[in-house]
Amino acid sequence: MTPPTHLALFDLDHTLLPFDSDYQWAEFLARTGRAGDPEAARRRNDDLMRRYNEGTLSAEEAADFMLGLLRLGRPDELDRWHRDYMAEVVEPGILPAARALVTEHQARDGLCAIVTATNAFVTTPIARALGFEHLIATVPQRDAQGGYTGRIEGTPSFKAGKVLRVREWLRGLDLQLEDFDESWFYSDSMNDLPLLEVVTHPVATNPSAALRETAASRGWRILDLFGTLQDTKS
């Protein structure tokens, strides 16, 4: 088998999607009456998003709410709810610009993966819809009966944990990051600085104001995938 020519990693939320899939999943459950008190769920959801954007949210604090949502139904119910979520929320949000970016790397024989802090239950169908074989996501722990415990299994795919999880995934393929002459990571968030700093081509994609400033100061590529601003490089 011909080895991949380069490595292309993609954050998901606000990078390949124009919204946060975890936030929208919680909003979908609240809106459809599946998250207990809808207003209480929305307040918690909004608070977690605010703290994530500020960079003050830990993976464990996020999991307490987000993975707790996976305890609201049986696995078969959750799968049915997620199919509705995909049809109503996610699929309309998968835009041609995102598909074209992924296809560009795949057509060049790149090894491609989504690397996201959002849990694997929410993101596995999204990764498939975007054409990815490989997904690195926070893993929700399951009990002996197959239900979700509301806790994280292993290292969360968050901040520096993304670097650890990428290296672990590559080892499973008998590869390491240093095997690639060129590597890309596309992300919108300052939370992803650890992974952006270890690839050869960091790309601030639809970046937050803080990441846009950081990217400009370091000469990183800035890609406004969904906006009217031009793709620029400082």
C-alpha positions, 0 to 999 in steps of 0.5 A, a space after each residue: 500500500 502506498 503511504 499517505 503523502 501528507 497528514 490533514 487534520 480538521 477540527 469540526 465545530 466552527 471549522 468544518 461546520 458553521 456551528 458547534 455540534 455539541 451545543 446544537 445537540 443539547 439545544 435539539 434535545 431541549 427543544 424536543 423535550 428530551 433534556 428535562 427542564 428545557 430552560 435549565 438545559 439551555 442556561 447550562 448549555 449557554 454557560 458551557 459555551 461561554 466558558 469554552 470560548 473564554 478558554 476556562 472550561 475543563 473537559 471534565 466540566 463539559 462532560 458532566 453536562 454533555 455526556 450526561 445527556 447520553 443517559 437520557 435515553 436507551 442506546 436505541 432511543 439515542 440513535 433515533 434522536 440522533 438521526 432526527 438531529 442529523 436531518 434537521 440540524 447537521 446535514 443542512 449545515 454541511 456546506 460546499 466549501 467544507 466538502 471542497 476543502 476535505 476533498 482537496 486533501 483526500 484527492 492528494 492522497 492525504 491521511 485525513 482525520 477529524 480531531 474534535 473535543 465533541 464526543 464520539 456519539 455525536 460526531 461519528 455520524 457527522 464524520 461519515 457524512 463529511 466523508 471521513 474514515 478517521 475520527 478522533 473524538 472524546 470517548 463516552 464511557 459505556 457500562 456493561 449493558 452498553 449504556 452510557 455512564 456520563 463519564 469520559 473514557 481515556 484521554 479527552 480530545 481537548 487542548 493538549 489531549 488532542 496532541 496525545 490522541 493524534 499521536 496515539 492514533 498514528 501509532 496504531 497505524 505504525 506512523 508518527 507525526 514526524 513521518 510526514 513532511 507536511 501536516 495540516 491542522 484546521 481550527 477556529 479555536 485558541 483551545 487548539 493551540 497545542 495541536 496547531 503548534 506541532 503541525 507544519 501548516 497551522 490554518 486558523 479557520 473561521 477563527 475566533 478573534 483571539 486566534 485570528 490575532 495569534 495567527 496574524 502575529 505568527 504568519 499562519 494562514 487564515 481561512 474564512 471558509 464560510 464568510 465573505 472575507 478572503 483567505 489571507 496569509 499574513 
